[in-house]
C-alpha cells in the first residue's frame, strides 16, 4: 500500500482554524501602488490575478512546473511573505510547509483559505487491484478535526465548479485587504466566473462524447479525483496524492495487469513528476504515453497551460484524443 508523507498533510485542522482566525487589516491600494499579494502556488496565483487585476501584484511561492508537495521555502520566500498584505493558500493539507513559513516570516496579516466552503472529496486509497481509483461517490464534506484532517484530497481546483468557490473566497479576501477596490474586484470576479462556467460546460460536452467504457486514464499521481467526479472519467495512478510518496512494487504490478485487462489507452505523465514510472508502465503494457497533463502547477509563460483556463483546455484536449484513440 502506498505510504503518504505526513509532511504532505502537515497543514492541520488547528492550523486551518488559526489561519482563518487571523485579524484582517483594511489595507488599501493607493494610486500606482498595487497591493502585494502572495499565493501559495501558480494555479491559485493565476486565479488571484484574474480577480485582482491591476490593483494587485501577485507572487507565487511555488511557481510554474513547481511541485508544492515537496517545496522547501527559501530565505527569499520568507521575505516575500513578510512583505505581503494578504496571503492565499489552498488548504486541505496541500501546503504542509505554510505554517512554518508564516512563523519564520513573522507574518501577521490575513491568510485566506481558498477551499473554504468546498465539499472535500475523500482521499483515494489503494484498492484490491493495486490502483488508486476515484469515483463519483467519494465526495464528503470535510470535517477539520485532528482525526481526519488528512483524509481529504486537496486538489479541489480540478473541478471548475470548485474553481468558482475559489474565486468567491479570493474576492472576499481582496476586498477585506483593499476595501477601495471592491467595485473592481467584484466586476473582475463576475467576468472570471462567467468564463469558468462556460469552460465547465465545454469540458462536459467534449468528454461526454467519448464512450464511457473508454474514459479510463493512467496518470502519475492522484491529482484528478475531483475531475473524475465532475466529468465522468476514471483515473488510476501508481502514486498517491502526494508526489512525495513511493509506489509499492505490488501496486505497480497490479496496475499494469489492470491496464492490460481493461484495455486502457490513455497514459499520461504530469508536468511536476518524474516520467520514469509512467514510461515503465507504457513499456510493459505497450500503451504509448499520450503527452503531459498539468495537475498541480501551470506551465511557464508561453506554454500550453500558462493559465488556469488554458490548463483545462489543454488537459481536456489531451485526454479526449487519447481516450478516443485518435
Beta strands, then each sheet from edge to edge (+ up, - down):
strand 1: 35-41
strand 2: 56-62
strand 3: 86-89
strand 4: 110-113
strand 5: 216-219
strand 6: 234-237
strand 7: 266-267
strand 8: 269-270
strand 9: 292-293
sheet 1: 2+ 1+ 3+ 4+
sheet 2: 6+ 5+ 7+
sheet 3: 8+ 9+
end
